[in-house]
Amino acid sequence: ASGALLYCDDCETPIPPASMAKLMTVLIVLEQLRAGQMTMETRFRVSEYAWREHGAMSPGSHMFLPINSEVSVRDLLRGAVIVSANDACVVLAEGLAGSEAAFVARMNRRAQELGLRSARFRNSTGVDDPEHVISTVDLARLARHLILHFPDFYRTYSEPSLTFNEHTQENRNPLLGAFEGAEGLA
């Protein structure tokens, strides 16, 4: 509850965050919602880039977004959180900032504002990039910030599955249900 660091084993060393990078993507979206810049019903178009590079044609996690379709922020957020959908993250990034690159600049600015000294984001998804890094202690700080500032949204992380576009996928967090108290943000 205090935010005190209880245990640290090389936790200051920046590492590739993989899909944990999506925590920052989700934070930016939630902050824009709170600021009234959009609503959960706002719809963003699925670009060819999001569809081809991060959708069903790609090897990464996705939510089967059809090219050129318009999808609500609510569905995109749920896809990003529950099934770690890379296509959803790119659509959110493009919809909010015009391009993923512009969104990533916003992610890095926000990380610095939050005091996440090790964070160097290179994309909205966590897809491998040698310069895309953050320490585990900064990931913990980011997760705590999300929980404290968006407690109503936090329960989304523990939803067991997502159905979208006639595809049902299970939550990709392997810790859910593994032991009491495991409820998300992995």
N, C-alpha and C positions, 0 to 999 in steps of 0.2 A: 504493500500500500504506500510505503514511503518513497519508493523508487531507489532505495539503497541497493548497491551491488553486494550480493551475499556470497557469490563464488565466481571466480574468474580464472579460467585456464586458457591463456593466450587469447583472451576475448577482445583485445584491442587491435589485433592483426586483421587488416582488411582481407576478406575472402570473397569469391564469387557468390552472390546471394541466390542465384537461380530464381525460382518463382517468388521468393521472399521479397524481391524487388517490387512485386505487385502491391505490397503494403503502402509504398509511397504513391503509386498510381492511384490506389483507392483513396488515400488521404486527400490528394489534390482534388479528386472528384467530389468527395464529401464536403470539403471546404467550399467548393464552388456552389454546391447545392445549398449549403447553409447561408452563403452570401447572396442567394437569390439570383445567381447568374443563369440558372436553369432549374428545371424540376425533374422529378423522377420520370415524368411522362415525356420529357424532351426526347426527340428522336434524332439519331445520327445515322448517316449513310455509310454502308459498308463499302469501302474503296476496293479497287482491284488489288492494290498492294496488301491490304489487310486480309483479303480473301485468299490470294495466291500464296503469299509468304507466311501467313500465320493461321490460315483456316484449314478446312478439311483436306486440302492438298498437301499440307505440311506435316512433318513428323511430330510437331509439338502438340500440346493440349489445345483444344479449341471447342467451340460450342455450335459448330455447323451453321455459321452465319452465311446466308445467301448473298452473293455479290449484288451490289447496288440496292439491297433492301435497306429499309429504315428500321432501326431497332431502338427501343426505349432505353434510357439511362438505367432504369430499374433492372431490365433484363441483362444489360451489359455488365452492370455491377455484380449481379448475382452470378453471372457466368465467370467473371474474373475471380470472384471469391470462392465459389463452390467447386468449380471444375478447373480453376486456374487457366481460364481460356485466354490464350495469347491474342486471338483475333478480337476478342472483346476489348482488351487493353489498348490495342492499336486503334480501334474505332473510337474509343473514348478519347485517346490522345489527339487524334486528328480532329475530332469533333470539337474539343475544347480549345485547342491551340492552333489548328490549321495544318499541322504536321506533327509527326512523332518527334522530330528533332526539336521543334519549338517546345513541345510538352516536356521533353527530357531536360531542357534548359530550366524550365519551371521546377521540375523535380529537384534538380541540383540546387537551385536557389532556396527552395523550401527546406531542403536538408540542412543547408548552412544556417538558416534562420532558427531551426530547431536544435542547433548545436551538434549535429551528427557529423563530426569532423572527418570521419573516414569515408563517408559516402561519396561515390563517384558513379552516377548512373549514366548508362549509355543507350538504354532503350526502356520502354515502358513495361516490358514483359519479364525481364530477367534472362532472356536468351543469351547464351554464352558470348562474352566479349572479354578479352583479357584485361581491359581497363574498367570493367563494370564490377565494382567491389564495394563492400561495406563490412565493418567489423560486427561480430555477434553482439557485442555490447550496444552498438548503435542500432542494430536490428531490434534488440530488446527495448531500447528507449522509444523507437518508432512504434512498436507494438503497444507499449504502455500508453503512448500518446493517443493512439487510435481508440483504445479501450476507454480511457478517461474522457475523451472529448466527443466520442460518438457511441455511447453505451447502447443506444437503441439499435444501431446498425450492427454492433458486435455479434449479436445472435445469428446473423446471416452466416458467419463462419462455421457454425455447427449444424447448418441444414444438411440433412443426409444425402440429398440428391437434387439435381436440376433437370427439368424437362424443358426443352426448347427445340422448335423446328422438328417435332416428332421424334426426338432423340432424348432418351433418359440416360443420364450419367451419374455415377455415384460421386460423392465428395472425395476429392483426391487427398485429403489429409488422413494419413494412415493412423494417426494417434486418436482420432475420434472414436470413442467407444472402447479404446484399448485399456484405459484405466480411468477411474473416477477423477473428474476434474479436468480432463483433457477436452477442451471445447473449441479450439480453433487457432487461427493465426499462424499456421505452419505451412 
